[in-house]
Amino acid sequence: NIFAPHRKHLFQLLANEKKIPQLVVSSGYALLQLVIFGGLLIFKNYSYIYLVSVVVLLSIVYIYVKRKIFHLHKKQ
């Protein structure tokens, strides 16, 4: 059911299951966005390669973290 609430996003897993304060998780997301944007400005001549590399790297990190944390998520 798409209208049923769930806590399977990385933010919810870190904040709810790992008990990391939401402010810390939000700040981490903001910092990551600044780093990615800064890299885009630095590598603007290679923007497509940079963005594809960032997406691949973030996907790998997401899969790794989700596999480490997802088992903590209790089905509701």
Residue, then its C-alpha position, 0 to 999 in steps of 0.5 A: n500500500i503506497f499510502a501506508p507509512h514506512r521507515k525504509h528510507l536511509f534517513q529513517l533507518l539512521a535516525n530510528e534504527k541506529k538512534i542517530p539524532q535527526l539533526v546529525v543525519s540532516s546535517g550530514y545530508a546537507l554537508l554531502q550536498l555541499v560537497i557534491f555541488g562543490g565537486l561539480l563546480i570544480f569538475k565542471n568540464y567533466s560534469y557528466i562523468y563526475l555526476v555519473s561517478v557520484v551516483v554510482l558511488l552513492s548507490i554503492v554506499y547506500i546498498y552497503v549501509k542498507r544491508k548493514i542496517f535494514h535487518l534492524h527494521k522491524k516490520q510493522 
